[in-house]
Every structure is written in C-alpha cells, then in structure tokens.
Amino acid sequence: MPRPFQRAHVVALAAVVALSSPARGGEPRVVEITAKRFEFSPAVVTVKKGETVMLRLRSLDVTHGFFQKDLGIDLEIEPGKVTEMTLTPRVQGRYLTICDHFCGSGHGNMKMTIVVEE
C-alpha cells in the first residue's frame, strides 16, 4: 500500500543520497532499526556505496526523530507505526545519525552510525 509522500523524500532528492529502485529489479535490503529511550538498535548499520536499502524504523515508547543531514534523512518515528525510507548512499564514510525529537533526560546520547563502505 503506498505511503504518503514524506518530507524526508524531498530532502533526500536534493542530497547526496539518490532515491531509486534497486539495481537489476530486485528488492532492496531491509534494515530494521528500533528506537527506544535512549538508543537506536542496532547502534551501527553498514551498507555498501551504491546499495539501495530500505530503512524500516519502529519506536518502542515515544516519538523519536531520525536525522542525518549528509544522507538526507529527516524522519519522525511514532510508536505503533512503521516509518520507511529507501536510500542509495553515493559517498563512502561514517555518518552519525541522531534523535532530533526531545525524548527525555538521555536524549543527547541517542545516536547511531551509518557506515557506507566501498
């Protein structure tokens, strides 16, 4: 079922990340990410440069943000809902991703890393 066009998709179109269908007509690899006070799990996600992946995020408690400027990610993760974003990273590197919605006293430590390898 199609999801409404989210603001994150507009940001991603103008960013280093290209939204696209996976090469050779296959389905993108799904990366499951869970948010809860005050962590993302897994803490590190590794993808290949040029690999199309579907980020599938869930919150176990409150609304969290999922933000990474250089990859064009700006999502809101609401409890009881699944938030998805398809992306294809084009630049190798380590990208710190943060929760940008205040979620309590440990909010400032809520981070994860997306590693883009050759």
Secondary structure as UniProt FT lines:
FT   HELIX           7..13
FT   HELIX           23..25
FT   STRAND          29..36
FT   TURN            37..38
FT   STRAND          39..41
FT   STRAND          44..48
FT   TURN            49..50
FT   STRAND          53..59
FT   STRAND          64..68
FT   TURN            69..72
FT   STRAND          73..77
FT   STRAND          82..88
FT   STRAND          93..98
FT   TURN            105..106
FT   HELIX           107..109
FT   STRAND          111..117
//
